[in-house]
Amino acid sequence: MSFPIPGLPRETQHLPDWTPRLVQIDQFAFALGEHSDVFRARKTQDVRGKRVYAVKTLRAGSSSNPNFHAQLQRKLVRWGDVLGQLNHENVCTIRGLVYGTSRFPGIVMDFYEGGSIVNRMKSHSYTNDQKSLWVKQIASGMRYLHRRKPTIVHGDLRGSNIFLNSSGNIAIADIGMVYITDTPEFTMMQSAATARWTAPELMDPKVPRQSTSSEGPDCTIQSDVFAFAMTIVQIFSEALPFRHVANDTTCIFLILRGERPALPEFVQGHHALAGLVRDCWVRDPSKRPSMTDVCWRLGMSASS
């Protein structure tokens, strides 16, 4: 079956169909994600290619579910419409959808020349002051998402989903993609790589679901806060949380046992920041601070 599927919404006011507007630049994927391939593209009328966009095309396994394709298009359009309304300097800008460039639809977003902070830290040196600014910008973007009505949960906050724009400022990407890929066609391809940022209540089978919805994983704003703490460790250590643990699956058992990664030296030397990280990753989700509280404790104003 090919997309778009006739009779189903293919675009919305906030998520237009960009298929006729774009020309793909890359013959092969520019970057690979766990469930997607990323290609660069430009507008058809932009012959000089001055403005580059990223097209994130989904990648899934085979499916015996006859409704899979229809469900996927509905979820993409519905969730994409929500993302298309976001407007914050530290949140990735979503432009629309494209069809026909791959097996599955693609999400058009701004292209961030700086790449993810993970890749940037491998090739560039950053001061702790710059990293502290990143932490504040991430907190600002997450506060914006959590304050939306209805609240938007990221669900997969980590360094590889945080990008730098041409000005060196943070842009949070892959917001809510966990809800798009929470089907057997995608989960059969998942690894335990995200476990290092995952809150214990999401991995403990004895913990009842917190949300009332049966659709998608049980991510919450509190699990986002836990992931934020792990991301702080990742930024200041320039390494994965639990950097000395080679096996991702082992980290699941460590987190469930109440163990947490060692704080980087810079964080240890700043009592307020160390206390914030520890509060953000406590076992009880109800005792974690909100992102509004996080911003206040980072010395940020209500509007910053």
N, C-alpha and C positions, 0 to 999 in steps of 0.2 A: 504494500500500500504506500502511496506517495502523499506527501504533504504539499499544500494544505488540503485537508479533507473537506470535500464539498458539504455544505449544510452546517458547518461549524464556524464559529467566529475565528477569523484569521488575524484580526487587528482590533484595536480600540482607539479611542481618542488620544489616550496617553501612550499607546504602544502601536504606532502605525506600521504597516507592511513596507519595509524598505527594499524589497526584492528588486524593483526596477531602478532603484536609486544607486545601487552599489556595483562596483567592479572589484572582484577579488584580485589582490596583488600577488599573494603567495600560491604557488602550485602545490606545495606541501605545507603541512601545519607549521606555523611559526612557533607555537608552544603547545605542550600537551598537559592536560589536566587529568584528574582521576576519572572523570566522566565526560570529558569534552576535548575537542581540538580547537585551537585558536588560530584564526587566519586574519591577516590584515587586508583591509579593503579601502577603497576611496569612492567618492561619488562619481557617477558616470560622466558628469559635466566638468569634473575637476581633472582636466587632462594632465596637469602638472603634478597632481597628487600631493598638493600642499597639506591637505587635511587627511589624516589617516584614522581609520576606525578599526576596532577589533570585532571580529565575528566569532562568537563562542558557539560552536556546533556540538550538540550533544552526541554522546557515543554510548550505546547500550548493547547488551547481549541479545540473543535471539529470544523470541517470545511466542508462547503458545496461547496467550491471552488474546482473543479476537478483539477485545476492546482497548488494548494497550495504546494503539496509535491515537484513537479518539480521545482517550483519557489524557494522554500526553499533551495533545494540542490544547485541550481545554485548560489544563493546569498551567501550561506555558503562557497562554493568553491572559488568563485570570491573574496569575501572580505577576506577570510582566506588566500588566496595567497598573498594579500597585507600585512596582519599582519605577515605572515611567513617571510617576508623580513626585518622586523624591528630588529634592533640590537642596543640597548641602555641599559645602566646599570639600568636605572630607568623606563624601560618599560617591562611589562610582556612578557616572551618568549613563542611564540606559536610554537608547534612542529608538529601538523598534525590533522587529523580527524580520528574518529573511527566510525564504523557502527555495528549495531546489539546488542549493549549493552543496548539500550533503544528504545523507540518508535521512537525517532528522533536521528540524528547523534550527536556525541559528539566532542567537541574541546579539543584537548590535549595541555596542557600547563604545565609549571613548577609549582611545588607545593611549596607554600611559607609557611614555618613552622610557621612564626611569626603571620600569620593571618592578617586580616585587621587592620588598625590603630584604627578603632572604637572599635573593640574587645580588642585590646591590651591596649588601654587607660582605659578600664573598669577593667583590672586585673593588670596593672602595672603603676607605677608612672614615668613620664617623665618630665625632666626639660624643661624650656622654650628655653634653648639653643638647646636641642635635637629637639624640635618642630620646631625651626627656621631652623635647618638643613633639616628637612623633607620638609618644605615649599620650600627651595631652590632646593631640589631634584625633587619635583613635578614640579616646574617651569622648570627645566632642561629637564625633560621628555616631558613636554608639548611643550616646544620650539622645541625639536627634531621632534615631530609629525607635528607641524605647518610649519616647514621648509621643510618637505618632498615634493617631486614633483611626483604626485600631493599632495597638502596639505591634511593631515589627521586630521579630526575633531573627537574629542573623543565623545562628545554628551551627556555624563552622568558622568561627573567628580564629585565625592563626596567621603567622607571618606570610605564608605563601598566598594568602588572600588579601594582602594589604600592599598597595602599590604606591609608587611615587610619580607625581606628574612632572611636567617640564620645569616647574618652579621648585621642585623638591618637597612639595607638600603631600600629605597622606591622602589616599583615596581607598576606601574600604570596598572590596568587591565580593562577588559570589554571595550576596545577601539572599538568604532563604533558599538557596539551591538545594539544600537537603530535603526540602518539601517536594521539589520537582523530581528528584532522583530516588525517592523513597519507595521504590517498587522492585520486585524481584529482578527485573531486566537490568536494573542498575546495581542493586545491592550484591548480585552475584559477582560483580567485578570489584567490590570494595575490598580494601585492606584494613589493617588495624592502625594505619599510619596516623589517623586523627585522634587516636586514643589518648595521646599525651596532653591534649587540650580539653578532653571530655570530662564533664563533671561526674562525680561518682553516682549520683542518683540516676543518670542516664544509662549506666552500665550495670547497675545492681538489679538483678531480676526480682529481688525481694521488695523493691520499692515500687509501690503502686503508681500508676500514671498520675501526673499532676494536672494535666490539661483535660478538658472535657471533650475535646475533639478526638475522634478516632483516626483522623487523616494525618499522616505524616509522623515523624519522630516526635518525641516528647520534649523537645527543646523549649527552654523558657528564658526570660530575661535574666534569671538567676544563673542558669547554665552559661549564658553569654558572659556574665561577670566572672565566673570561674575561668573561662577561656581567656578573658582579658588578662587575668593574673598570670596565666601561663605564657601569654604573649609578651608580657613585660619581661619575664625571665628569658624568653627567647631573644628579645631585642638586646638586652644588656649583656647577655652571655655570648651572643652571636652563635648560638647552638640550640639544638632541640632541648626542650625540657627533659629532665632525666638523661642528660647528655652521655652519661657513662653506661646507660642501659642500651644494649644493641637491639634487643628484641622489642618491637612495639607492643606485642601482646602482653609481655611482662609488665608493662606500665599500667595496664588495666588492673592487675592484682595489687600493684603498689598503691595506686590511687584509692582502691577500695579498702586497703588496709589502713588508710589514713596518712600514708607517706606522701611527701611533696618534694619537688626538686630543690636542690640547694640554691639559695639566693645568690645571684651574682655579687661580686665584691662591691660594685657601685651601689647596689640596692641595700646591701648590708650596712654600708656607711651612711645611709640616709634613713634615719629612724622612722620618719613619717611615711616614706615610700615603702619601706619594709613592712610596716604595720598595715598599710593599705593592701599590699599583696597578700599578706596572711589572712586578712579579713575577707578578701575576695575569694579565697579558695577554701574556706572552712567547709566542713562536711554538711552542715545543715544549711540548705538553700535559703531559708527564711532569715538567716543571720548575716547573709552577705549584703553589703551596701548596694544601693541602686546606683546606676550610672550617673544620676544627678548628684548623689552624695560623693561618688568618686571624683567627679569634676570639682566639686567644692573642696575636697581634701587635697586635690592637686593645685589648689590656688587659682582656679579658673572662675571667671565671672559667669553670671547666668546666661549671658549672650555669647560668650566666647566658645 
